Amino acid sequence: MDNIILSAALAFLVTYFSIPVIIQIAKNKKLFDEPDERKVHKAVIPTLGGLGIFGGFIIATLMGSPAAPELQYFAAAAIVIFFLGLKDDILVLSANKKLIGQLVAAAIIIKFGNVHLNNMHGFLGIYEIPYFASVALTVFTIIVITNSFNLIDGVDGLAGSLGVITTLVFGIYFFFSKQLPYAVMSLSLSGATLAFLIYNFSPAKIFMGDTGSLLLGLINSILVIKFINVAGVAGNSFSFTASPAMGFAVLIIPLFDTLRVFGLRILDRRSPFSPDRIHIHHYLLDLGFSHKKITLTLIGTTVVFIATSFALRNLNTTLLIGILLAMAFALTGIVYLLRQKAKQVYTISNEDIQLQPAAKIMSFATSEVVEMD
């Protein structure tokens, strides 16, 4: 217990005191995120907040974790992702190069860290799966979750707040299930990200950039796979029948939004990584929500999904995932319809404004004719 508290505190302090230094360096070197038509901020803001998150996380994890051989490989994968994100924040990388780097990190985690999904725990009636199918599924899971945090990082405080919630939930579970190395890793990332949020919550003084969001995604992918494997074993003191569904519920906002957006882009015959404005935070922005309101709304939604999955934890995996997906589609559909209605009202009001001068001219002309008569 002491190790966990001290690690979280150390991660918080390292990140908290490093961020102001990073902000000053970024300003001196002009390392900013420039606003454009797709971005929601209007001023140049430093993007290297992920440096502080990584520093706090890696120092606290390596110093506070009990001996666990796999941690060195998780650290190696995190370093790969760190340099990948750092280069993208400074120089910009193509999607293909980023994907290659993520595949390298995934290979380290699977091959050397021995983390993989080898059981579907009854999802669609499937339980044990062959090794090669397990590897393919694990690679897919790591890549999607890693990118999900990168793609949800669109408004101040959102990705960081979701990262704090997810790692906190996993950390508490691993503590009670006696998986102390994973508890330390989870809560170290919670502490580091919480410290970062002090500078990132609206109005943001710094962004985490790809360095931070990819790290959040990578570590969460490791945590959720470990959670599914541990919680899904019958007889454990904290085992759950539908552990994959519960893991999905914890990551529901970034994961569902990414899968939905990827699906829509593919149906539109575009690259899954092509830019647009169809993420859930874009919909909420179009409804007039502030950055703070969007973040708080999606945090609250995450808590509701986690509570729902916990309440229904004894259902079979397929049924619970179906319920969670139905809820997610319903909520997204409501937001989409409200957005479309708001856009129609805005369009009509604009047309009225444009027609007013013409109406005034017609009125003036009519009055002239009446006077001449």
C-alpha positions, -999 to +999 in steps of 0.1 A: +000+000+000+028+024+009+045+018-025+013+026-044+007+059-025+043+070-027+045+061-064+013+081-072+026+110-051+060+109-067+045+108-102+023+138-094+052+159-080+076+151-109+050+161-135+036+191-115+070+207-112+083+198-147+053+212-167+062+249-160+097+243-172+084+225-203+060+254-211+089+279-208+112+258-231+084+254-256+078+291-257+115+298-261+118+273-290+085+282-305+072+246-302+035+254-305+003+239-318-009+263-345-047+268-347-064+260-380-099+254-394-102+220-377-088+229-343-109+244-316-083+266-299-076+301-313-042+307-298-008+291-301-003+267-272+027+245-263+022+208-271+049+190-251+029+182-219+034+145-226+071+150-216+060+158-181+035+129-180+061+104-192+087+116-168+065+114-138+050+080-148+083+062-157+102+074-127+074+065-102+067+031-119+103+020-119+110+032-084+078+020-068+070-013-084+077-046-067+100-069-087+082-079-119+101-090-150+075-077-175+078-041-163+111-036-180+094-045-213+064-023-206+089+005-200+107-003-233+074-001-252+065+031-234+099+046-245+092+036-281+058+054-280+074+083-262+099+090-289+073+083-316+050+109-301+077+134-294+089+133-330+053+138-342+048+167-319+079+185-331+083+174-368+050+156-377+050+120-387+029+103-414+001+079-402+020+050-417+052+057-397+032+061-365+015+028-371+048+011-376+061+025-343+029+013-325+033-022-340+069-023-326+056-013-292+028-039-294+053-066-304+075-059-274+044-061-251+032-094-265+065-112-271+085-101-241+058-088-217+037-119-223+005-099-224-021-112-248-058-120-250-061-158-252-097-161-240-129-143-251-147-153-219-179-163-237-182-134-261-202-147-291-199-181-275-161-181-278-137-190-250-101-202-256-087-191-289-056-203-308-022-186-303-020-168-336-056-156-333-047-144-298-017-124-311-037-108-339-065-098-315-040-084-290-022-063-316-056-050-328-066-042-293-034-023-285-034-003-317-070+007-314-068+017-277-035+035-282-050+056-310-083+061-293-068+084-266-049+102-294-081+108-313-103+118-283-077+145-273-097+173-290-107+197-262-090+210-231-088+184-203-107+156-220-081+130-228-063+136-195-095+134-174-106+102-191-070+088-185-072+096-148-106+078-145-095+047-164-062+043-147-077+050-113-104+023-118-078-003-130-054+007-102-080+001-075-090-032-090-053-044-092-047-033-056-076-054-043-067-084-065-031-083-052-016-074-086+007-048-070+030-040-100+000-032-121-015-012-093+016+009-091+018+014-129-019+024-130-018+049-102+015+063-112+000+072-145-031+086-126-009+108-105+012+121-134-019+128-155-037+145-127-008+169-122-008+176-159-045+184-158-038+214-135-022+231-165-045+215-192-080+220-178-098+248-197-084+272-204-053+251-213-018+264-208-003+233-225-014+203-245-002+167-239+004+162-276+009+128-292+036+122-266+011+121-238-020+108-256-002+078-272+014+069-238-021+071-221-035+048-248-006+023-247-006+019-209-044+016-208-042-012-235-018-031-212-040-025-182-073-036-198-058-068-212-044-077-178-077-068-162-096-091-186-072-119-180-072-116-142-108-108-136-120-134-160-105-163-141-131-181-120-122-185-084-103-152-080-114-131-051-124-104-075-135-123-106-163-112-130-182-133-155-182-105-181-147-091-176-142-081-213-175-061-212-164-044-180-130-035-195-149-021-225-171-001-202-141+016-185-127+027-219-161+033-235-158+069-245-124+069-264-129+033-276-165+035-289-159+069-305-128+057-323-145+026-336-175+046-347-154+072-365-132+046-382-162+028-394-178+060-408-146+069-426-142+035-441-178+035-453-171+069-469-141+052-486-115+073-468-085+065-446-095+057-410-069+084-400-082+111-424-092+144-406-128+155-401-151+168-374-173+138-365-159+129-330-183+131-301-165+162-288-171+180-321-208+172-319-209+187-284-190+217-295-215+223-323-242+222-296-225+251-279-209+232-251-177+247-236-145+227-232-151+223-195-188+212-200-178+186-226-151+172-203-174+170-173-202+155-194-181+127-209-165+120-175-200+116-160-210+094-190-180+072-183-189+068-146-225+058-157-211+031-180-187+017-154-215+016-128-238-001-152-213-028-161-205-034-124-242-037-116-247-062-144-214-080-139-230-114-136-245-113-171-228-132-199-202-112-219-221-110-251-253-097-235-235-071-214-215-058-244-247-056-264-263-035-236-233-012-235-232-008-272-270-001-274-265+026-247-235+041-265-254+042-299-285+056-283-266+084-266-245+092-296-276+092-318-294+117-295-264+140-296-262+137-334-299+145-338-297+175-315-267+187-335-285+184-368-315+203-353-292+230-340-275+233-375-309+236-392-320+264-368-287+282-373-290+279-411-326+292-410-316+322-388-287+330-412-311+329-441-335+353-423-306+377-416-296+377-453-332+382-464-339+412-441-322+438-463-341+426-494-374+427-474-366+463-463-360+473-500-393+457-511-411+475-482-396+508-492-404+503-529-440+494-520-444+525-498-430+547-527-456+533-551-484+539-526-473+575-521-471+581-559-506+567-564 
